[in-house]
Amino acid sequence: MHQSKIFTEPWQGYELIDAGGGKKLERWGNVITIRPELQAYFHSGSPFSEWKKVAHWEFVEKRANKGIWKPLKKNVLAKWNVKYGRLKFQLELTNNKHIGLFPEQKINWEYLEAKLTSEDKFLNLFAYTGASSCMGRHVGADTYHLDSVKPVISWAKKNMELSRLMNIRWVHEDALKFVNREQKRGNKYKAIQMDPPAWGLGVKGEKWKLEDKIDELLAATASILREDGFLILNTYSPSVDQSTLKELIEMYFPHRPNSVNGLHMNTTSGKHLYFGELVRVGEIS
């Protein structure tokens, strides 16, 4: 099947410098990191020896997605801030290679900024450290931020404060349980964003895989999305491909415009990296 693509762009606070050999070289403000990247299965633009000359930190994997950050320079920051427009986000080294921001999501921040108004209700599911929630509040939408992990909700609150925003509604809950309750209460949203991990843990530590839950998630969110509303979904699971997503979208959101694209970003070195699938439903051009 032909794989359609859409590209997200870097910005002043972030640059994807190079990728390849199972790693990526990124600049976050003034801090440069080297991290593992499964999708970087091609040759890098420059050898790793050159990467290490410019990088401040390298993540060394000890076991699946867990490891330690090794400093490559002296007196380097382990916690710092980056800006996106008037929003500000705190970044921090964690033991699972993430540092608090998914920069490919910039394409969604732009979309939210263009489509949401102060009259709208916006639900951000699997909201992580809240970049999209901050954008929702920045444009004045009544914003609900849901995550099942308490520490990342605290991190998101910090980002709200750094961005000089107020009154995001925090929900520490399992996404499906919350959406099903909202359906029973008759609550509807103008916009819903979902950025579920390929696999994850619920509030009580229960394990789940996206391919087992994607059908139920889309059915549930369809029930609380307004007729004139829009949905944004990112998926990172190789088990959930474009044809599966298109089939589910047609089933649960019939007669609504939609698009399903592979999400990519170009590196400064001329490579390009895949970041999963990006689904939009109820698009307004």
Phi, psi and omega in degrees: 000140177296129180264111178281147186235151171223143185248134172261151187252151171289178175213182186304325182274355183211139176217130171270097190287312183202163176206155178146162179062028179078018180218166173222147181248119188229147174248125179244099188065243179256004184255131181248132183236156170242125181227155174295147178208107183301325184284350179271064186270004181261180178282140178287158179294320178237154177293154181302331179298326177286322177303315186292340177289331184256337186283150176265327183222146170231133177274124180252113184285131177259321172209178189314112176061013177236145180178203181227155176265126180257122178288136179253355176222166180276150174053049181263147181288139173255356178212128183202173182245149170232155181250147168226105187061232179266004176272150180225135183235138175274130176249149184204139179289130178238167184278006178243023175077345178278156180231014171109004179208139172254097190296336177296342179290353178309323180299329178280324177300318179297319182294315178298318181298325182281328190258330184277149174230174180291351178272353192261153169257132184234128179248120178253106182264146185054051198279351174055231185268010162084024178299314179291326176297318178297321178295319177302315179289326179303322179269001172095004180290151174285104195252126177252123183249116182242132171209153181268358184247113184301315182301326180283336173293319176299320178297317179297322177299320177299318179294323176300314181293317178299327180275005178057046178244169180217161163068031164290140180268116186268132180230112176264098190197162170287133187302311183296319180297317180295313182298319179296323177291321178298323177297315179296327180280351180078019181277140181232152181235145176286327182219140175228131173242136176232130176229062186287143174289161179300325172216154183200183179237140176280183181304322182262018177083008181288137183274146174210154177244142184301319183297336178278340188246347188299321179300309181295321179298314181291322177298316182293314182292329177300329183284344182242008177266129180299155180302325180263016185269178178222152180238139172239131179225129170249137175232145181239008184269126178296343180279351180245093186266178184299319182294321177297314181297317180298319179298315181292320180296317179296328181287313188264342179231057183295151176066012175251142176298147180205161173216146175229117183225147167290131181266128184228161171220137176280144172270158176298333182278358176098004173273171166221145192242139181270135182237033178091193184256142177243120180249134171233134178236142180071034182298143170240117186290000000 
